[in-house]
Amino acid sequence: MLLIALIFAVSSMSLTGYAASTEGQYIHFTGMTVDFDGTDAKVTLYYELDMFSRVYVLLLGSCNLEPALETVLFDFEDTEVLEIGSSHAVIYVKDISRQNSEYYLHDSHELGVTVDVLTLIYPDGSSRRVPYASSTPYTFYSYE
């Protein structure tokens, strides 16, 4: 009986809208990795959910987190969620950068939240870490 009441209570609340609007209370973004590949990139978001959110995801599935994840990348035009797990999500972003002769230029983009650590991984294998990032930095790289 208690389980039925819990399921009803959880399903009647909208976790994703509330989590996105009060970041840090239900979902905390601990990291974001941007792995550049030409003009596109694979973005991995790492997050921690509070107990209520973990139960919600357990009962109703992690796909319900998609709106909260899309809020983080609101400033990017062409995104596709590839995978959503209980502690991370993988999102493909097209045209995150633009090509200028042999270099790729990435303009700064605002993030919908502040992530503890933003890691940029360039095609040559080098990386750059930005603590407490609320936007991606301007950067350029070559494709090797």
C-alpha positions in Angstrom: 0.0 0.0 0.0 2.8 2.4 0.9 4.5 1.6 -2.5 1.3 2.5 -4.4 1.0 5.8 -2.5 4.7 6.6 -3.3 4.2 5.8 -6.9 1.1 8.0 -7.1 2.9 10.9 -5.3 5.9 10.7 -7.5 3.9 10.5 -10.7 1.8 13.4 -9.8 4.8 15.8 -9.5 6.9 17.1 -12.3 10.5 16.5 -11.4 12.0 17.8 -14.6 10.5 21.2 -14.5 11.2 21.7 -10.8 14.7 20.3 -11.1 15.5 22.6 -14.0 14.2 25.7 -12.3 15.8 25.1 -8.9 19.2 23.6 -9.9 21.1 22.3 -6.9 18.0 21.2 -5.0 17.2 18.0 -6.9 19.9 17.8 -9.6 23.4 19.0 -9.2 25.7 19.2 -12.3 29.1 18.1 -11.2 30.8 18.1 -14.6 30.4 18.6 -18.3 32.8 17.2 -20.9 32.9 18.6 -24.4 34.7 16.3 -26.8 35.2 18.3 -30.0 35.1 16.4 -33.4 35.4 18.9 -36.3 32.5 21.3 -36.1 30.5 18.9 -33.9 31.0 17.6 -30.3 29.9 14.9 -27.9 28.8 16.5 -24.6 28.7 14.4 -21.5 26.8 15.8 -18.5 27.6 14.4 -15.1 25.1 15.0 -12.3 23.9 13.9 -8.9 20.3 13.4 -8.0 18.8 13.7 -4.5 16.9 10.8 -3.0 13.5 11.9 -4.3 14.8 12.3 -7.8 16.6 8.9 -7.7 13.3 7.2 -6.7 11.5 9.1 -9.5 14.0 7.9 -12.1 13.9 4.4 -10.7 10.1 4.2 -11.0 9.5 6.2 -14.1 12.7 6.1 -16.1 15.6 8.4 -16.8 14.0 9.8 -20.0 12.0 12.1 -17.7 15.2 14.0 -17.1 15.5 15.0 -20.7 13.9 18.5 -20.3 16.2 19.3 -17.4 19.2 18.3 -19.5 18.1 20.3 -22.5 17.8 23.3 -20.2 21.6 23.1 -19.6 22.3 23.3 -23.4 19.6 25.8 -24.2 22.0 28.1 -26.1 22.9 25.4 -28.6 20.7 25.0 -31.7 21.1 21.4 -32.8 21.3 18.8 -30.0 20.4 15.1 -29.8 20.2 13.2 -26.6 22.0 9.9 -27.2 21.9 8.4 -23.7 20.5 9.2 -20.3 21.6 7.4 -17.2 21.1 7.8 -13.4 24.4 9.8 -13.1 25.3 11.0 -16.6 23.9 11.8 -20.0 25.5 12.0 -23.5 24.3 14.6 -25.9 25.5 15.1 -29.5 25.7 18.8 -30.5 26.0 19.7 -34.2 27.7 22.8 -35.4 29.1 23.7 -32.0 32.1 25.3 -33.8 32.8 26.7 -37.2 35.7 26.0 -39.6 38.0 28.8 -40.6 40.7 27.4 -42.9 42.6 24.8 -40.9 41.2 25.8 -37.5 37.9 25.4 -35.8 36.5 28.3 -33.8 34.1 27.8 -30.9 32.2 30.9 -29.8 31.2 31.1 -26.1 27.7 29.7 -25.3 25.8 30.3 -22.1 24.8 27.2 -20.0 21.5 27.0 -18.2 23.3 26.1 -15.0 26.7 26.3 -13.4 28.7 23.1 -13.6 31.4 22.3 -11.1 34.0 21.5 -13.8 33.8 22.0 -17.5 36.4 19.9 -19.5 37.1 20.7 -23.1 38.8 17.8 -25.0 40.4 18.8 -28.3 40.9 16.5 -31.3 44.7 16.3 -30.6 43.9 14.8 -27.2 44.8 17.9 -25.1 42.2 19.2 -22.7 41.3 22.3 -20.7 39.4 22.4 -17.4 37.3 25.3 -16.3 36.0 25.3 -12.7 32.5 26.6 -11.9 31.5 27.2 -15.5 28.3 29.0 -16.5 29.3 29.3 -20.1 31.7 27.6 -22.6 34.8 29.7 -23.3 35.9 31.1 -26.6 38.4 28.7 -28.0 40.0 27.4 -31.2 41.6 24.1 -32.2 42.9 22.3 -35.2 41.6 18.9 -36.4 44.5 16.4 -36.3 
